[in-house]
Amino acid sequence: MERVTGIGGVFFRARDPEALFAWYSEHLGVPVNEGYVVFPESHDTHWVPFSRDTDYWPAEKQSMVNFTVSNLDAMLAQLRAAGVAVDERIEEHEFGRFGWATDPEGNRFELWQPPRR
């Protein structure tokens, strides 16, 4: 059985993402890096406030979680076999492969297979 290997990131809507980055950087020392935060000590966990009007996930949801997986294709096949709503699109980038699915409450989540190191 495929399992997630960790949290790749937490994405949420914000009225003013830039101001929020600045606040968290100043008060908590969050390492801001051009529109996102990566915690290298936490195996590259990302923390990203998105614009309120993002269409990256459904507008009625405040946030989306990105889970890391070791085999994206196997995980997506497993989810489909279980009757889970899985997006047919898979994106491939230099920083890994991505797929999406939706839980029973309508929360879209992202699955990320990082590149082999």
C-alpha positions as CSV (number, residue, x, y, z in Angstrom):
1,M,0.0,0.0,0.0
2,E,1.3,3.4,-0.9
3,R,1.5,6.0,1.9
4,V,2.4,9.7,2.0
5,T,5.9,10.3,3.3
6,G,5.3,13.8,4.8
7,I,3.9,17.2,4.4
8,G,5.3,19.0,1.4
9,G,3.5,22.2,2.1
10,V,0.6,24.1,3.5
11,F,-1.1,26.6,1.2
12,F,-3.7,29.1,2.3
13,R,-5.5,32.2,1.2
14,A,-4.5,35.6,2.5
15,R,-5.7,39.2,1.9
16,D,-2.1,40.4,1.6
17,P,0.4,37.6,1.1
18,E,3.4,40.0,1.0
19,A,2.5,41.7,4.3
20,L,1.9,38.2,5.9
21,F,5.4,37.1,4.7
22,A,6.9,40.2,6.2
23,W,5.1,39.7,9.5
24,Y,6.1,36.1,9.9
25,S,9.6,36.8,8.9
26,E,9.9,39.6,11.4
27,H,8.2,38.0,14.3
28,L,9.0,34.3,13.8
29,G,12.1,34.3,11.7
30,V,10.3,32.4,8.9
31,P,12.7,32.1,5.9
32,V,10.9,33.9,3.1
33,N,12.2,33.1,-0.4
34,E,10.5,35.0,-3.3
35,G,6.8,34.2,-2.8
36,Y,7.1,31.1,-0.6
37,V,8.8,29.7,2.5
38,V,10.9,26.5,2.6
39,F,12.0,25.0,5.9
40,P,15.1,23.0,4.8
41,E,15.5,21.5,8.3
42,S,12.0,19.9,7.8
43,H,12.9,18.2,4.6
44,D,11.9,21.1,2.3
45,T,8.4,21.7,3.8
46,H,6.8,24.7,2.1
47,W,4.5,27.3,3.7
48,V,2.8,29.6,1.2
49,P,0.1,32.3,1.6
50,F,-1.6,32.6,-1.7
51,S,-3.7,35.6,-3.0
52,R,-7.4,35.4,-1.9
53,D,-8.4,35.0,-5.5
54,T,-6.1,32.1,-6.4
55,D,-7.7,29.4,-8.6
56,Y,-5.1,26.8,-7.6
57,W,-7.8,25.1,-5.5
58,P,-11.6,25.6,-5.0
59,A,-12.6,29.1,-4.0
60,E,-14.8,27.9,-1.2
61,K,-11.9,26.3,0.6
62,Q,-9.4,28.3,2.6
63,S,-6.4,26.0,2.3
64,M,-4.8,23.1,0.6
65,V,-2.2,20.6,1.9
66,N,0.6,19.2,-0.2
67,F,1.7,15.7,0.7
68,T,5.0,14.1,-0.4
69,V,4.9,10.6,-1.9
70,S,7.6,8.3,-3.2
71,N,5.6,7.0,-6.2
72,L,3.0,9.4,-7.6
73,D,1.7,7.1,-10.2
74,A,1.2,4.2,-7.8
75,M,-0.5,6.6,-5.3
76,L,-2.9,8.0,-7.9
77,A,-3.7,4.5,-9.2
78,Q,-4.5,3.4,-5.6
79,L,-6.7,6.4,-5.0
80,R,-8.6,5.8,-8.3
81,A,-9.1,2.1,-7.5
82,A,-10.7,3.2,-4.1
83,G,-13.1,5.5,-5.9
84,V,-11.4,8.8,-4.9
85,A,-11.9,11.8,-7.2
86,V,-8.5,12.2,-8.9
87,D,-7.5,14.9,-11.3
88,E,-6.3,13.4,-14.6
89,R,-3.6,16.1,-14.9
90,I,-0.1,15.4,-13.8
91,E,2.5,18.1,-13.9
92,E,6.2,17.5,-14.2
93,H,8.8,20.2,-13.3
94,E,12.5,20.2,-12.4
95,F,11.4,20.2,-8.7
96,G,9.2,17.1,-9.0
97,R,5.9,15.6,-10.2
98,F,2.5,16.7,-9.0
99,G,-1.0,15.3,-8.9
100,W,-4.2,16.2,-7.2
101,A,-7.2,14.5,-5.7
102,T,-10.2,15.5,-3.5
103,D,-11.3,14.0,-0.1
104,P,-14.9,13.2,0.8
105,E,-15.5,16.7,2.2
106,G,-14.4,18.4,-1.0
107,N,-10.9,19.4,0.1
108,R,-8.5,19.3,-2.8
109,F,-5.0,18.1,-1.9
110,E,-1.8,17.9,-3.8
111,L,0.6,15.0,-4.1
112,W,4.2,15.8,-4.7
113,Q,6.9,13.3,-5.8
114,P,10.2,15.2,-5.3
115,P,13.0,14.5,-7.7
116,R,15.5,11.8,-6.6
117,R,18.5,13.3,-4.8
